[in-house]
Amino acid sequence: MRYVTIDPTRTAVKVIDADNHPSAVEAAGLEIGQVDHGVIERDPFTGIGVSICVYEYSLFVPADAQKYFAINGKLYGGKALLYAFDEKGETIDLTRVPDVFFFGSARAVEMAIAAGQIERPRSATLGWEWPQPKPEYFNR
């Protein structure tokens, strides 16, 4: 199966082949059980889409210790895995890589937010927004 890894430390986007999703997660430098998944895009007509897998607390890492990138106006931190899915939600070969924009610093991220190029990550439920530290709730 074809996947894509993203490494913002190296500003690298790499196509890989992996036998299964767990192998691809590990190849991306992530740990099974410590990741979150999200949908990057989905075609409303075909149902085919692209998802991302990242370290679950990547945006809570202190800004001076993290490397960032954006896809479709959304900010992500650390290494990531992109994969495609079909209309049933089954993983399929990723055939098109969305544009990935890398940021050299948290200041560059703030400038992109101010310019309206990306959204500031936030959680109304947690009362959190980037670059605040991890909410106390997660320290329990």
C-alpha positions as CSV (number, residue, x, y, z in Angstrom):
1,M,0.0,0.0,0.0
2,R,1.3,3.5,-0.8
3,Y,1.6,6.1,2.0
4,V,3.4,9.4,2.5
5,T,5.5,10.3,5.4
6,I,6.2,13.9,6.5
7,D,9.2,14.9,8.5
8,P,9.2,18.7,9.3
9,T,12.7,18.5,10.9
10,R,14.1,17.5,7.5
11,T,11.3,19.4,5.5
12,A,10.8,16.0,3.8
13,V,7.8,14.5,2.1
14,K,8.4,10.9,1.1
15,V,6.3,8.3,-0.7
16,I,6.6,4.8,1.0
17,D,5.2,1.4,0.4
18,A,4.1,-0.6,3.5
19,D,2.3,-3.9,3.9
20,N,-0.2,-2.5,6.5
21,H,-1.1,0.6,8.4
22,P,0.8,-0.2,11.6
23,S,4.0,-0.7,9.6
24,A,3.4,2.6,7.8
25,V,2.9,4.4,11.2
26,E,6.2,3.0,12.4
27,A,8.0,3.9,9.2
28,A,6.8,7.5,9.7
29,G,8.5,7.6,13.1
30,L,5.3,7.4,15.1
31,E,4.3,5.0,17.9
32,I,1.1,2.9,17.7
33,G,-1.2,3.8,20.6
34,Q,0.1,7.4,20.7
35,V,-1.4,8.8,17.5
36,D,-4.5,10.7,16.4
37,H,-6.1,10.5,13.0
38,G,-7.9,13.2,11.1
39,V,-9.4,13.8,7.6
40,I,-7.4,16.2,5.4
41,E,-9.8,16.2,2.5
42,R,-12.7,14.1,1.1
43,D,-14.3,14.2,-2.3
44,P,-18.0,14.7,-1.8
45,F,-18.9,12.8,-5.0
46,T,-16.6,9.8,-4.8
47,G,-16.1,9.6,-1.0
48,I,-12.4,9.1,-1.6
49,G,-10.2,11.1,0.8
50,V,-6.9,11.6,2.5
51,S,-6.3,11.3,6.2
52,I,-3.4,12.2,8.5
53,C,-1.9,10.4,11.5
54,V,0.2,12.4,14.0
55,Y,1.5,12.1,17.5
56,E,-1.6,12.7,19.6
57,Y,-0.1,15.6,21.7
58,S,2.1,17.1,18.9
59,L,0.6,20.6,19.2
60,F,1.1,20.6,23.0
61,V,4.9,20.2,22.6
62,P,6.5,23.5,23.6
63,A,6.7,25.7,20.4
64,D,10.5,26.1,20.6
65,A,10.9,22.3,20.7
66,Q,8.6,21.4,17.8
67,K,8.7,21.6,14.0
68,Y,5.5,22.5,12.1
69,F,3.8,22.1,8.8
70,A,0.4,23.0,7.3
71,I,-1.9,21.2,4.9
72,N,-5.1,22.9,3.6
73,G,-4.8,25.7,6.1
74,K,-4.4,23.4,9.2
75,L,-1.4,23.4,11.4
76,Y,0.3,20.1,12.4
77,G,3.4,19.4,14.5
78,G,6.0,16.7,14.3
79,K,6.2,13.7,12.0
80,A,3.1,12.5,10.2
81,L,1.7,9.8,7.9
82,L,-0.7,10.5,5.1
83,Y,-2.9,7.8,3.7
84,A,-5.9,7.5,1.4
85,F,-9.3,5.9,2.0
86,D,-12.2,4.9,-0.2
87,E,-16.0,5.6,0.1
88,K,-16.3,2.8,2.7
89,G,-13.4,4.1,4.8
90,E,-11.0,1.3,3.7
91,T,-7.3,2.3,3.2
92,I,-6.2,2.5,-0.4
93,D,-3.1,3.6,-2.2
94,L,-2.4,7.3,-1.9
95,T,-2.1,8.6,-5.4
96,R,-2.1,12.4,-4.9
97,V,-0.1,14.2,-2.2
98,P,-1.7,17.4,-0.9
99,D,0.5,20.5,-0.8
100,V,2.6,20.6,2.4
101,F,4.0,23.9,3.7
102,F,6.8,23.8,6.3
103,F,7.5,26.5,8.9
104,G,11.0,27.2,10.2
105,S,9.8,28.5,13.6
106,A,6.8,29.2,15.8
107,R,7.2,32.8,14.8
108,A,6.7,31.9,11.2
109,V,3.6,30.0,12.2
110,E,2.3,33.1,14.0
111,M,3.0,35.2,10.9
112,A,1.0,32.7,8.7
113,I,-1.9,32.8,11.2
114,A,-1.8,36.6,11.2
115,A,-1.8,36.6,7.4
116,G,-4.9,34.3,7.3
117,Q,-2.9,31.5,5.6
118,I,-3.6,29.0,8.3
119,E,-6.1,28.7,11.2
120,R,-5.0,28.9,14.8
121,P,-5.5,25.5,16.4
122,R,-7.9,25.6,19.3
123,S,-10.3,23.5,21.3
124,A,-13.3,25.3,22.8
125,T,-14.0,22.2,24.8
126,L,-10.6,22.3,26.5
127,G,-10.4,26.1,26.6
128,W,-7.1,25.8,24.8
129,E,-5.4,27.4,21.7
130,W,-2.0,27.0,20.2
131,P,0.7,27.7,21.5
132,Q,-0.5,27.3,25.0
133,P,0.8,24.3,26.9
134,K,-1.1,21.1,27.4
135,P,-4.2,21.6,29.5
136,E,-4.0,20.3,33.1
137,Y,-6.7,17.7,32.2
138,F,-4.1,15.7,30.3
139,N,-1.7,15.6,33.3
140,R,-4.0,13.3,35.3
